[in-house]
Amino acid sequence: MASFDEDFKKLGKNIAKYRKAARLTQVQFAIKLGITREHLGHVEVGIKHPSVELLFSIAKNLNIEPCKLMEL
């Protein structure tokens, strides 16, 4: 079983993967989400743990189901 740290790193990688597929930079996507680029960067590498509200906002802005972000 993976540790929570590993799970959050995978979550962040998924966010980055879908963001890049949408052809958005971290700056562009952070602006859409109403957060700083630094915060988004920390989420994408697993340093910061996003709130449930932020996860839903990320999924909505990427036009994907939230469960896609959680695929481990």
All heavy atoms as a GROMACS GRO file, in nm:
protein
  574
    1MET      N    1   0.085  -0.119   0.000
    1MET     CA    2   0.000   0.000   0.000
    1MET      C    3   0.088   0.124   0.000
    1MET      O    4   0.182   0.136   0.077
    1MET     CB    5  -0.090  -0.004   0.123
    1MET     CG    6  -0.187   0.108   0.129
    1MET     SD    7  -0.299   0.077   0.269
    1MET     CE    8  -0.403   0.214   0.253
    2ALA      N    9   0.055   0.218  -0.085
    2ALA     CA   10   0.133   0.341  -0.098
    2ALA      C   11   0.108   0.433   0.021
    2ALA      O   12   0.000   0.433   0.079
    2ALA     CB   13   0.096   0.412  -0.227
    3SER      N   14   0.207   0.512   0.056
    3SER     CA   15   0.190   0.609   0.163
    3SER      C   16   0.109   0.727   0.112
    3SER      O   17   0.095   0.748  -0.010
    3SER     CB   18   0.326   0.657   0.213
    3SER     OG   19   0.385   0.743   0.117
    4PHE      N   20   0.056   0.807   0.205
    4PHE     CA   21  -0.019   0.924   0.164
    4PHE      C   22   0.068   1.021   0.086
    4PHE      O   23   0.022   1.084  -0.008
    4PHE     CB   24  -0.081   0.995   0.285
    4PHE     CG   25  -0.203   0.926   0.339
    4PHE    CD1   26  -0.207   0.884   0.471
    4PHE    CD2   27  -0.312   0.901   0.258
    4PHE    CE1   28  -0.320   0.821   0.520
    4PHE    CE2   29  -0.425   0.837   0.306
    4PHE     CZ   30  -0.429   0.796   0.438
    5ASP      N   31   0.196   1.032   0.124
    5ASP     CA   32   0.286   1.121   0.049
    5ASP      C   33   0.295   1.078  -0.097
    5ASP      O   34   0.290   1.161  -0.187
    5ASP     CB   35   0.426   1.122   0.111
    5ASP     CG   36   0.432   1.200   0.241
    5ASP    OD1   37   0.343   1.283   0.267
    5ASP    OD2   38   0.527   1.176   0.318
    6GLU      N   39   0.306   0.949  -0.121
    6GLU     CA   40   0.312   0.898  -0.258
    6GLU      C   41   0.181   0.924  -0.330
    6GLU      O   42   0.181   0.958  -0.449
    6GLU     CB   43   0.344   0.749  -0.258
    6GLU     CG   44   0.485   0.716  -0.212
    6GLU     CD   45   0.508   0.567  -0.192
    6GLU    OE1   46   0.426   0.486  -0.242
    6GLU    OE2   47   0.605   0.532  -0.126
    7ASP      N   48   0.069   0.908  -0.260
    7ASP     CA   49  -0.062   0.933  -0.320
    7ASP      C   50  -0.076   1.080  -0.361
    7ASP      O   51  -0.127   1.110  -0.469
    7ASP     CB   52  -0.174   0.896  -0.222
    7ASP     CG   53  -0.186   0.747  -0.199
    7ASP    OD1   54  -0.130   0.668  -0.278
    7ASP    OD2   55  -0.251   0.709  -0.100
    8PHE      N   56  -0.032   1.172  -0.275
    8PHE     CA   57  -0.041   1.314  -0.308
    8PHE      C   58   0.052   1.350  -0.423
    8PHE      O   59   0.020   1.437  -0.504
    8PHE     CB   60  -0.016   1.402  -0.186
    8PHE     CG   61  -0.137   1.417  -0.098
    8PHE    CD1   62  -0.143   1.355   0.025
    8PHE    CD2   63  -0.245   1.493  -0.140
    8PHE    CE1   64  -0.255   1.368   0.106
    8PHE    CE2   65  -0.358   1.507  -0.060
    8PHE     CZ   66  -0.363   1.444   0.063
    9LYS      N   67   0.166   1.284  -0.434
    9LYS     CA   68   0.255   1.307  -0.548
    9LYS      C   69   0.190   1.261  -0.677
    9LYS      O   70   0.197   1.328  -0.780
    9LYS     CB   71   0.390   1.237  -0.526
    9LYS     CG   72   0.477   1.307  -0.426
    9LYS     CD   73   0.608   1.234  -0.406
    9LYS     CE   74   0.689   1.302  -0.296
    9LYS     NZ   75   0.813   1.232  -0.266
   10LYS      N   76   0.122   1.146  -0.672
   10LYS     CA   77   0.053   1.095  -0.791
   10LYS      C   78  -0.063   1.186  -0.828
   10LYS      O   79  -0.086   1.216  -0.945
   10LYS     CB   80   0.004   0.952  -0.766
   10LYS     CG   81  -0.066   0.889  -0.884
   10LYS     CD   82   0.025   0.876  -1.003
   10LYS     CE   83  -0.048   0.806  -1.116
   10LYS     NZ   84   0.022   0.814  -1.241
   11LEU      N   85  -0.136   1.234  -0.728
   11LEU     CA   86  -0.245   1.329  -0.752
   11LEU      C   87  -0.191   1.452  -0.823
   11LEU      O   88  -0.247   1.498  -0.923
   11LEU     CB   89  -0.311   1.369  -0.620
   11LEU     CG   90  -0.411   1.484  -0.624
   11LEU    CD1   91  -0.534   1.446  -0.705
   11LEU    CD2   92  -0.449   1.525  -0.484
   12GLY      N   93  -0.081   1.505  -0.774
   12GLY     CA   94  -0.019   1.623  -0.835
   12GLY      C   95   0.025   1.597  -0.977
   12GLY      O   96   0.008   1.682  -1.066
   13LYS      N   97   0.082   1.479  -1.002
   13LYS     CA   98   0.123   1.444  -1.138
   13LYS      C   99   0.002   1.438  -1.230
   13LYS      O  100   0.009   1.479  -1.346
   13LYS     CB  101   0.198   1.310  -1.139
   13LYS     CG  102   0.338   1.321  -1.086
   13LYS     CD  103   0.410   1.188  -1.091
   13LYS     CE  104   0.549   1.198  -1.031
   13LYS     NZ  105   0.620   1.071  -1.034
   14ASN      N  106  -0.109   1.384  -1.180
   14ASN     CA  107  -0.231   1.378  -1.261
   14ASN      C  108  -0.282   1.518  -1.293
   14ASN      O  109  -0.323   1.546  -1.406
   14ASN     CB  110  -0.339   1.297  -1.190
   14ASN     CG  111  -0.314   1.149  -1.194
   14ASN    OD1  112  -0.235   1.099  -1.275
   14ASN    ND2  113  -0.377   1.075  -1.104
   15ILE      N  114  -0.279   1.606  -1.194
   15ILE     CA  115  -0.323   1.744  -1.218
   15ILE      C  116  -0.236   1.807  -1.326
   15ILE      O  117  -0.287   1.868  -1.421
   15ILE     CB  118  -0.318   1.827  -1.087
   15ILE    CG1  119  -0.425   1.775  -0.989
   15ILE    CG2  120  -0.338   1.976  -1.116
   15ILE    CD1  121  -0.413   1.829  -0.848
   16ALA      N  122  -0.105   1.791  -1.313
   16ALA     CA  123  -0.013   1.849  -1.412
   16ALA      C  124  -0.037   1.789  -1.550
   16ALA      O  125  -0.036   1.861  -1.651
   16ALA     CB  126   0.131   1.828  -1.368
   17LYS      N  127  -0.061   1.658  -1.555
   17LYS     CA  128  -0.084   1.590  -1.684
   17LYS      C  129  -0.208   1.646  -1.753
   17LYS      O  130  -0.202   1.682  -1.872
   17LYS     CB  131  -0.100   1.439  -1.660
   17LYS     CG  132  -0.136   1.360  -1.785
   17LYS     CD  133  -0.153   1.213  -1.756
   17LYS     CE  134  -0.288   1.187  -1.695
   17LYS     NZ  135  -0.320   1.044  -1.679
   18TYR      N  136  -0.317   1.658  -1.681
   18TYR     CA  137  -0.440   1.709  -1.742
   18TYR      C  138  -0.430   1.857  -1.772
   18TYR      O  139  -0.485   1.904  -1.872
   18TYR     CB  140  -0.561   1.680  -1.652
   18TYR     CG  141  -0.601   1.534  -1.655
   18TYR    CD1  142  -0.580   1.451  -1.545
   18TYR    CD2  143  -0.659   1.477  -1.768
   18TYR    CE1  144  -0.616   1.317  -1.548
   18TYR    CE2  145  -0.696   1.344  -1.772
   18TYR     CZ  146  -0.674   1.264  -1.662
   18TYR     OH  147  -0.710   1.132  -1.666
   19ARG      N  148  -0.358   1.934  -1.689
   19ARG     CA  149  -0.337   2.076  -1.717
   19ARG      C  150  -0.259   2.094  -1.846
   19ARG      O  151  -0.296   2.174  -1.932
   19ARG     CB  152  -0.262   2.142  -1.599
   19ARG     CG  153  -0.222   2.286  -1.629
   19ARG     CD  154  -0.140   2.348  -1.519
   19ARG     NE  155  -0.016   2.280  -1.488
   19ARG     CZ  156   0.096   2.285  -1.561
   19ARG    NH1  157   0.101   2.354  -1.673
   19ARG    NH2  158   0.205   2.220  -1.520
   20LYS      N  159  -0.153   2.016  -1.861
   20LYS     CA  160  -0.072   2.025  -1.983
   20LYS      C  161  -0.151   1.980  -2.105
   20LYS      O  162  -0.137   2.039  -2.213
   20LYS     CB  163   0.056   1.943  -1.966
   20LYS     CG  164   0.152   2.005  -1.867
   20LYS     CD  165   0.270   1.912  -1.840
   20LYS     CE  166   0.359   1.968  -1.729
   20LYS     NZ  167   0.467   1.874  -1.694
   21ALA      N  168  -0.233   1.878  -2.089
   21ALA     CA  169  -0.316   1.831  -2.201
   21ALA      C  170  -0.414   1.940  -2.244
   21ALA      O  171  -0.451   1.948  -2.361
   21ALA     CB  172  -0.392   1.704  -2.161
   22ALA      N  173  -0.455   2.025  -2.148
   22ALA     CA  174  -0.544   2.137  -2.179
   22ALA      C  175  -0.466   2.257  -2.231
   22ALA      O  176  -0.524   2.363  -2.257
   22ALA     CB  177  -0.623   2.176  -2.055
   23ARG      N  178  -0.334   2.241  -2.244
   23ARG     CA  179  -0.245   2.346  -2.294
   23ARG      C  180  -0.251   2.473  -2.210
   23ARG      O  181  -0.257   2.584  -2.262
   23ARG     CB  182  -0.273   2.376  -2.440
   23ARG     CG  183  -0.244   2.259  -2.528
   23ARG     CD  184  -0.263   2.292  -2.672
   23ARG     NE  185  -0.212   2.181  -2.754
   23ARG     CZ  186  -0.205   2.183  -2.882
   23ARG    NH1  187  -0.244   2.290  -2.948
   23ARG    NH2  188  -0.159   2.080  -2.949
   24LEU      N  189  -0.248   2.452  -2.078
   24LEU     CA  190  -0.247   2.563  -1.985
   24LEU      C  191  -0.115   2.565  -1.909
   24LEU      O  192  -0.066   2.460  -1.866
   24LEU     CB  193  -0.360   2.550  -1.883
   24LEU     CG  194  -0.503   2.563  -1.936
   24LEU    CD1  195  -0.602   2.516  -1.832
   24LEU    CD2  196  -0.530   2.707  -1.975
   25THR      N  197  -0.058   2.684  -1.893
   25THR     CA  198   0.060   2.696  -1.808
   25THR      C  199   0.014   2.696  -1.663
   25THR      O  200  -0.106   2.714  -1.633
   25THR     CB  201   0.135   2.827  -1.836
   25THR    OG1  202   0.051   2.938  -1.797
   25THR    CG2  203   0.174   2.839  -1.983
   26GLN      N  204   0.108   2.682  -1.573
   26GLN     CA  205   0.073   2.692  -1.431
   26GLN      C  206   0.014   2.829  -1.399
   26GLN      O  207  -0.083   2.838  -1.324
   26GLN     CB  208   0.196   2.666  -1.342
   26GLN     CG  209   0.230   2.521  -1.325
   26GLN     CD  210   0.341   2.500  -1.223
   26GLN    OE1  211   0.417   2.590  -1.191
   26GLN    NE2  212   0.349   2.378  -1.172
   27VAL      N  213   0.070   2.932  -1.457
   27VAL     CA  214   0.020   3.068  -1.432
   27VAL      C  215  -0.124   3.081  -1.481
   27VAL      O  216  -0.212   3.130  -1.408
   27VAL     CB  217   0.110   3.175  -1.499
   27VAL    CG1  218   0.047   3.312  -1.492
   27VAL    CG2  219   0.249   3.176  -1.436
   28GLN      N  220  -0.150   3.038  -1.603
   28GLN     CA  221  -0.285   3.049  -1.660
   28GLN      C  222  -0.386   2.971  -1.575
   28GLN      O  223  -0.495   3.020  -1.547
   28GLN     CB  224  -0.287   2.995  -1.803
   28GLN     CG  225  -0.212   3.080  -1.902
   28GLN     CD  226  -0.192   3.008  -2.035
   28GLN    OE1  227  -0.177   2.887  -2.041
   28GLN    NE2  228  -0.190   3.086  -2.142
   29PHE      N  229  -0.347   2.849  -1.536
   29PHE     CA  230  -0.440   2.765  -1.462
   29PHE      C  231  -0.461   2.818  -1.320
   29PHE      O  232  -0.574   2.818  -1.270
   29PHE     CB  233  -0.391   2.620  -1.461
   29PHE     CG  234  -0.496   2.521  -1.421
   29PHE    CD1  235  -0.624   2.529  -1.471
   29PHE    CD2  236  -0.467   2.418  -1.334
   29PHE    CE1  237  -0.722   2.437  -1.436
   29PHE    CE2  238  -0.562   2.326  -1.297
   29PHE     CZ  239  -0.691   2.335  -1.347
   30ALA      N  240  -0.356   2.866  -1.258
   30ALA     CA  241  -0.368   2.922  -1.123
   30ALA      C  242  -0.465   3.042  -1.124
   30ALA      O  243  -0.547   3.056  -1.032
   30ALA     CB  244  -0.232   2.963  -1.070
   31ILE      N  245  -0.455   3.125  -1.226
   31ILE     CA  246  -0.546   3.240  -1.237
   31ILE      C  247  -0.690   3.192  -1.247
   31ILE      O  248  -0.779   3.245  -1.180
   31ILE     CB  249  -0.507   3.329  -1.356
   31ILE    CG1  250  -0.375   3.401  -1.326
   31ILE    CG2  251  -0.619   3.430  -1.389
   31ILE    CD1  252  -0.312   3.472  -1.445
   32LYS      N  253  -0.715   3.089  -1.328
   32LYS     CA  254  -0.850   3.034  -1.341
   32LYS      C  255  -0.902   2.982  -1.207
   32LYS      O  256  -1.021   2.993  -1.177
   32LYS     CB  257  -0.852   2.916  -1.441
   32LYS     CG  258  -0.852   2.956  -1.584
   32LYS     CD  259  -0.852   2.828  -1.669
   32LYS     CE  260  -0.916   2.852  -1.801
   32LYS     NZ  261  -1.046   2.800  -1.821
   33LEU      N  262  -0.811   2.924  -1.128
   33LEU     CA  263  -0.849   2.864  -1.001
   33LEU      C  264  -0.856   2.966  -0.887
   33LEU      O  265  -0.910   2.935  -0.780
   33LEU     CB  266  -0.750   2.754  -0.962
   33LEU     CG  267  -0.743   2.634  -1.056
   33LEU    CD1  268  -0.628   2.543  -1.017
   33LEU    CD2  269  -0.875   2.556  -1.055
   34GLY      N  270  -0.798   3.084  -0.908
   34GLY     CA  271  -0.797   3.184  -0.803
   34GLY      C  272  -0.693   3.157  -0.695
   34GLY      O  273  -0.713   3.194  -0.579
   35ILE      N  274  -0.584   3.090  -0.734
   35ILE     CA  275  -0.475   3.061  -0.641
   35ILE      C  276  -0.344   3.111  -0.703
   35ILE      O  277  -0.342   3.150  -0.820
   35ILE     CB  278  -0.464   2.910  -0.607
   35ILE    CG1  279  -0.434   2.827  -0.734
   35ILE    CG2  280  -0.592   2.861  -0.538
   35ILE    CD1  281  -0.409   2.679  -0.708
   36THR      N  282  -0.237   3.109  -0.627
   36THR     CA  283  -0.109   3.152  -0.682
   36THR      C  284  -0.044   3.040  -0.762
   36THR      O  285  -0.074   2.922  -0.742
   36THR     CB  286  -0.011   3.194  -0.570
   36THR    OG1  287   0.022   3.079  -0.491
   36THR    CG2  288  -0.069   3.304  -0.483
   37ARG      N  289   0.046   3.078  -0.851
   37ARG     CA  290   0.120   2.980  -0.927
   37ARG      C  291   0.204   2.894  -0.833
   37ARG      O  292   0.217   2.775  -0.853
   37ARG     CB  293   0.211   3.049  -1.031
   37ARG     CG  294   0.261   2.949  -1.134
   37ARG     CD  295   0.412   2.939  -1.155
   37ARG     NE  296   0.502   2.971  -1.053
   37ARG     CZ  297   0.568   2.878  -0.979
   37ARG    NH1  298   0.546   2.750  -0.995
   37ARG    NH2  299   0.655   2.916  -0.889
   38GLU      N  300   0.256   2.955  -0.729
   38GLU     CA  301   0.337   2.882  -0.633
   38GLU      C  302   0.255   2.773  -0.563
   38GLU      O  303   0.303   2.660  -0.545
   38GLU     CB  304   0.397   2.977  -0.528
   38GLU     CG  305   0.504   3.068  -0.583
   38GLU     CD  306   0.451   3.190  -0.659
   38GLU    OE1  307   0.328   3.217  -0.656
   38GLU    OE2  308   0.531   3.257  -0.725
   39HIS      N  309   0.132   2.807  -0.525
   39HIS     CA  310   0.046   2.707  -0.460
   39HIS      C  311   0.017   2.592  -0.555
   39HIS      O  312   0.026   2.475  -0.516
   39HIS     CB  313  -0.084   2.772  -0.411
   39HIS     CG  314  -0.169   2.680  -0.330
   39HIS    ND1  315  -0.143   2.650  -0.200
   39HIS    CD2  316  -0.280   2.609  -0.363
   39HIS    CE1  317  -0.233   2.564  -0.154
   39HIS    NE2  318  -0.317   2.538  -0.253
   40LEU      N  319  -0.018   2.623  -0.678
   40LEU     CA  320  -0.043   2.519  -0.777
   40LEU      C  321   0.081   2.432  -0.797
   40LEU      O  322   0.071   2.310  -0.802
   40LEU     CB  323  -0.088   2.579  -0.911
   40LEU     CG  324  -0.114   2.478  -1.023
   40LEU    CD1  325  -0.222   2.378  -0.985
   40LEU    CD2  326  -0.148   2.551  -1.152
   41GLY      N  327   0.197   2.495  -0.806
   41GLY     CA  328   0.321   2.420  -0.822
   41GLY      C  329   0.344   2.325  -0.705
   41GLY      O  330   0.384   2.210  -0.725
   42HIS      N  331   0.316   2.371  -0.584
   42HIS     CA  332   0.333   2.285  -0.466
   42HIS      C  333   0.233   2.169  -0.467
   42HIS      O  334   0.268   2.058  -0.428
   42HIS     CB  335   0.317   2.367  -0.338
   42HIS     CG  336   0.434   2.457  -0.312
   42HIS    ND1  337   0.424   2.567  -0.229
   42HIS    CD2  338   0.563   2.454  -0.355
   42HIS    CE1  339   0.543   2.627  -0.223
   42HIS    NE2  340   0.627   2.561  -0.301
   43VAL      N  341   0.112   2.194  -0.513
   43VAL     CA  342   0.012   2.087  -0.525
   43VAL      C  343   0.060   1.984  -0.628
   43VAL      O  344   0.051   1.863  -0.606
   43VAL     CB  345  -0.127   2.143  -0.560
   43VAL    CG1  346  -0.223   2.031  -0.600
   43VAL    CG2  347  -0.184   2.224  -0.444
   44GLU      N  348   0.111   2.032  -0.740
   44GLU     CA  349   0.152   1.942  -0.848
   44GLU      C  350   0.271   1.854  -0.811
   44GLU      O  351   0.287   1.746  -0.868
   44GLU     CB  352   0.181   2.021  -0.976
   44GLU     CG  353   0.055   2.073  -1.043
   44GLU     CD  354   0.080   2.136  -1.178
   44GLU    OE1  355   0.196   2.148  -1.221
   44GLU    OE2  356  -0.019   2.172  -1.244
   45VAL      N  357   0.353   1.897  -0.718
   45VAL     CA  358   0.466   1.811  -0.676
   45VAL      C  359   0.438   1.739  -0.544
   45VAL      O  360   0.521   1.664  -0.496
   45VAL     CB  361   0.600   1.889  -0.667
   45VAL    CG1  362   0.642   1.939  -0.804
   45VAL    CG2  363   0.594   2.001  -0.566
   46GLY      N  364   0.319   1.761  -0.488
   46GLY     CA  365   0.279   1.688  -0.369
   46GLY      C  366   0.322   1.748  -0.237
   46GLY      O  367   0.307   1.685  -0.132
   47ILE      N  368   0.373   1.872  -0.240
   47ILE     CA  369   0.414   1.937  -0.115
   47ILE      C  370   0.292   1.986  -0.038
   47ILE      O  371   0.284   1.972   0.083
   47ILE     CB  372   0.509   2.056  -0.144
   47ILE    CG1  373   0.640   2.005  -0.204
   47ILE    CG2  374   0.535   2.138  -0.018
   47ILE    CD1  375   0.731   2.115  -0.255
   48LYS      N  376   0.198   2.046  -0.109
   48LYS     CA  377   0.074   2.095  -0.049
   48LYS      C  378  -0.039   1.999  -0.081
   48LYS      O  379  -0.044   1.941  -0.190
   48LYS     CB  380   0.038   2.234  -0.103
   48LYS     CG  381   0.135   2.342  -0.070
   48LYS     CD  382   0.098   2.410   0.057
   48LYS     CE  383   0.192   2.528   0.078
   48LYS     NZ  384   0.161   2.604   0.194
   49HIS      N  385  -0.130   1.983   0.013
   49HIS     CA  386  -0.245   1.896  -0.006
   49HIS      C  387  -0.368   1.982  -0.035
   49HIS      O  388  -0.408   2.062   0.051
   49HIS     CB  389  -0.269   1.810   0.117
   49HIS     CG  390  -0.150   1.725   0.151
   49HIS    ND1  391  -0.138   1.658   0.269
   49HIS    CD2  392  -0.036   1.697   0.083
   49HIS    CE1  393  -0.024   1.592   0.274
   49HIS    NE2  394   0.040   1.614   0.161
   50PRO      N  395  -0.426   1.969  -0.153
   50PRO     CA  396  -0.538   2.055  -0.190
   50PRO      C  397  -0.665   2.021  -0.112
   50PRO      O  398  -0.687   1.907  -0.073
   50PRO     CB  399  -0.557   2.027  -0.338
   50PRO     CG  400  -0.506   1.888  -0.356
   50PRO     CD  401  -0.392   1.874  -0.258
   51SER      N  402  -0.747   2.123  -0.090
   51SER     CA  403  -0.877   2.102  -0.027
   51SER      C  404  -0.969   2.029  -0.125
   51SER      O  405  -0.943   2.025  -0.246
   51SER     CB  406  -0.939   2.236   0.011
   51SER     OG  407  -0.971   2.310  -0.106
   52VAL      N  408  -1.078   1.977  -0.072
   52VAL     CA  409  -1.178   1.912  -0.157
   52VAL      C  410  -1.235   2.013  -0.255
   52VAL      O  411  -1.254   1.984  -0.373
   52VAL     CB  412  -1.289   1.847  -0.072
   52VAL    CG1  413  -1.402   1.795  -0.160
   52VAL    CG2  414  -1.232   1.736   0.014
   53GLU      N  415  -1.258   2.136  -0.207
   53GLU     CA  416  -1.313   2.241  -0.293
   53GLU      C  417  -1.217   2.269  -0.409
   53GLU      O  418  -1.263   2.285  -0.523
   53GLU     CB  419  -1.336   2.370  -0.212
   53GLU     CG  420  -1.449   2.360  -0.112
   53GLU     CD  421  -1.406   2.302   0.024
   53GLU    OE1  422  -1.289   2.265   0.041
   53GLU    OE2  423  -1.492   2.294   0.112
   54LEU      N  424  -1.088   2.276  -0.380
   54LEU     CA  425  -0.990   2.300  -0.486
   54LEU      C  426  -0.987   2.185  -0.585
   54LEU      O  427  -0.980   2.207  -0.706
   54LEU     CB  428  -0.851   2.327  -0.428
   54LEU     CG  429  -0.742   2.358  -0.531
   54LEU    CD1  430  -0.780   2.476  -0.620
   54LEU    CD2  431  -0.609   2.384  -0.461
   55LEU      N  432  -0.996   2.062  -0.535
   55LEU     CA  433  -0.997   1.946  -0.626
   55LEU      C  434  -1.116   1.952  -0.721
   55LEU      O  435  -1.101   1.926  -0.841
   55LEU     CB  436  -0.999   1.815  -0.548
   55LEU     CG  437  -0.869   1.775  -0.483
   55LEU    CD1  438  -0.888   1.648  -0.400
   55LEU    CD2  439  -0.760   1.753  -0.586
   56PHE      N  440  -1.233   1.986  -0.668
   56PHE     CA  441  -1.350   1.997  -0.755
   56PHE      C  442  -1.334   2.111  -0.855
   56PHE      O  443  -1.373   2.098  -0.971
   56PHE     CB  444  -1.478   2.016  -0.672
   56PHE     CG  445  -1.533   1.888  -0.618
   56PHE    CD1  446  -1.531   1.863  -0.482
   56PHE    CD2  447  -1.586   1.791  -0.702
   56PHE    CE1  448  -1.582   1.744  -0.431
   56PHE    CE2  449  -1.637   1.672  -0.652
   56PHE     CZ  450  -1.635   1.648  -0.516
   57SER      N  451  -1.276   2.221  -0.812
   57SER     CA  452  -1.253   2.333  -0.902
   57SER      C  453  -1.153   2.296  -1.012
   57SER      O  454  -1.172   2.331  -1.129
   57SER     CB  455  -1.201   2.454  -0.823
   57SER     OG  456  -1.182   2.564  -0.907
   58ILE      N  457  -1.048   2.224  -0.976
   58ILE     CA  458  -0.949   2.178  -1.074
   58ILE      C  459  -1.018   2.090  -1.178
   58ILE      O  460  -1.002   2.111  -1.298
   58ILE     CB  461  -0.834   2.103  -1.005
   58ILE    CG1  462  -0.746   2.202  -0.926
   58ILE    CG2  463  -0.751   2.024  -1.106
   58ILE    CD1  464  -0.646   2.136  -0.832
   59ALA      N  465  -1.094   1.993  -1.132
   59ALA     CA  466  -1.162   1.901  -1.224
   59ALA      C  467  -1.259   1.977  -1.315
   59ALA      O  468  -1.261   1.955  -1.436
   59ALA     CB  469  -1.235   1.793  -1.145
   60LYS      N  470  -1.337   2.067  -1.256
   60LYS     CA  471  -1.434   2.144  -1.335
   60LYS      C  472  -1.364   2.226  -1.443
   60LYS      O  473  -1.406   2.229  -1.558
   60LYS     CB  474  -1.516   2.234  -1.243
   60LYS     CG  475  -1.620   2.314  -1.315
   60LYS     CD  476  -1.701   2.399  -1.219
   60LYS     CE  477  -1.803   2.480  -1.294
   60LYS     NZ  478  -1.882   2.564  -1.205
   61ASN      N  479  -1.255   2.292  -1.404
   61ASN     CA  480  -1.182   2.377  -1.500
   61ASN      C  481  -1.108   2.297  -1.606
   61ASN      O  482  -1.073   2.351  -1.710
   61ASN     CB  483  -1.088   2.471  -1.426
   61ASN     CG  484  -1.159   2.591  -1.371
   61ASN    OD1  485  -1.186   2.685  -1.443
   61ASN    ND2  486  -1.194   2.588  -1.243
   62LEU      N  487  -1.083   2.170  -1.579
   62LEU     CA  488  -1.018   2.083  -1.679
   62LEU      C  489  -1.120   1.999  -1.756
   62LEU      O  490  -1.084   1.920  -1.842
   62LEU     CB  491  -0.917   1.990  -1.610
   62LEU     CG  492  -0.794   2.060  -1.552
   62LEU    CD1  493  -0.710   1.961  -1.472
   62LEU    CD2  494  -0.710   2.124  -1.662
   63ASN      N  495  -1.248   2.017  -1.723
   63ASN     CA  496  -1.357   1.942  -1.787
   63ASN      C  497  -1.339   1.791  -1.775
   63ASN      O  498  -1.358   1.718  -1.873
   63ASN     CB  499  -1.373   1.984  -1.934
   63ASN     CG  500  -1.412   2.129  -1.948
   63ASN    OD1  501  -1.505   2.176  -1.882
   63ASN    ND2  502  -1.340   2.202  -2.031
   64ILE      N  503  -1.302   1.748  -1.654
   64ILE     CA  504  -1.288   1.605  -1.628
   64ILE      C  505  -1.362   1.571  -1.499
   64ILE      O  506  -1.392   1.660  -1.419
   64ILE     CB  507  -1.140   1.561  -1.617
   64ILE    CG1  508  -1.070   1.634  -1.502
   64ILE    CG2  509  -1.067   1.581  -1.749
   64ILE    CD1  510  -0.932   1.581  -1.471
   65GLU      N  511  -1.389   1.444  -1.480
   65GLU     CA  512  -1.448   1.398  -1.355
   65GLU      C  513  -1.342   1.401  -1.245
   65GLU      O  514  -1.227   1.368  -1.270
   65GLU     CB  515  -1.502   1.256  -1.372
   65GLU     CG  516  -1.620   1.244  -1.465
   65GLU     CD  517  -1.741   1.321  -1.415
   65GLU    OE1  518  -1.770   1.316  -1.292
   65GLU    OE2  519  -1.807   1.388  -1.497
   66PRO      N  520  -1.378   1.442  -1.125
   66PRO     CA  521  -1.281   1.449  -1.016
   66PRO      C  522  -1.206   1.316  -0.993
   66PRO      O  523  -1.088   1.317  -0.959
   66PRO     CB  524  -1.364   1.486  -0.893
   66PRO     CG  525  -1.482   1.558  -0.951
   66PRO     CD  526  -1.509   1.491  -1.082
   67CYS      N  527  -1.274   1.204  -1.015
   67CYS     CA  528  -1.209   1.075  -0.993
   67CYS      C  529  -1.087   1.054  -1.083
   67CYS      O  530  -0.995   0.980  -1.049
   67CYS     CB  531  -1.308   0.960  -1.007
   67CYS     SG  532  -1.381   0.946  -1.172
   68LYS      N  533  -1.085   1.121  -1.198
   68LYS     CA  534  -0.969   1.110  -1.289
   68LYS      C  535  -0.842   1.161  -1.221
   68LYS      O  536  -0.733   1.112  -1.247
   68LYS     CB  537  -0.992   1.186  -1.419
   68LYS     CG  538  -1.096   1.126  -1.508
   68LYS     CD  539  -1.040   1.001  -1.569
   68LYS     CE  540  -1.129   0.950  -1.679
   68LYS     NZ  541  -1.084   0.822  -1.728
   69LEU      N  542  -0.857   1.262  -1.136
   69LEU     CA  543  -0.740   1.318  -1.067
   69LEU      C  544  -0.686   1.221  -0.963
   69LEU      O  545  -0.569   1.228  -0.927
   69LEU     CB  546  -0.778   1.449  -0.999
   69LEU     CG  547  -0.823   1.562  -1.090
   69LEU    CD1  548  -0.870   1.681  -1.007
   69LEU    CD2  549  -0.711   1.602  -1.184
   70MET      N  550  -0.771   1.132  -0.916
   70MET     CA  551  -0.733   1.043  -0.806
   70MET      C  552  -0.685   0.906  -0.852
   70MET      O  553  -0.651   0.823  -0.770
   70MET     CB  554  -0.851   1.023  -0.713
   70MET     CG  555  -0.926   1.146  -0.681
   70MET     SD  556  -0.876   1.219  -0.529
   70MET     CE  557  -1.005   1.340  -0.517
   71GLU      N  558  -0.680   0.885  -0.981
   71GLU     CA  559  -0.636   0.755  -1.031
   71GLU      C  560  -0.490   0.732  -0.993
   71GLU      O  561  -0.404   0.810  -1.026
   71GLU     CB  562  -0.655   0.745  -1.182
   71GLU     CG  563  -0.800   0.738  -1.222
   71GLU     CD  564  -0.820   0.735  -1.372
   71GLU    OE1  565  -0.723   0.757  -1.448
   71GLU    OE2  566  -0.934   0.710  -1.414
   72LEU      N  567  -0.469   0.627  -0.916
   72LEU     CA  568  -0.335   0.597  -0.869
   72LEU      C  569  -0.277   0.487  -0.953
   72LEU      O  570  -0.168   0.454  -0.958
   72LEU     CB  571  -0.339   0.559  -0.720
   72LEU     CG  572  -0.399   0.666  -0.629
   72LEU    CD1  573  -0.414   0.611  -0.487
   72LEU    CD2  574  -0.311   0.790  -0.625
   0.00000   0.00000   0.00000
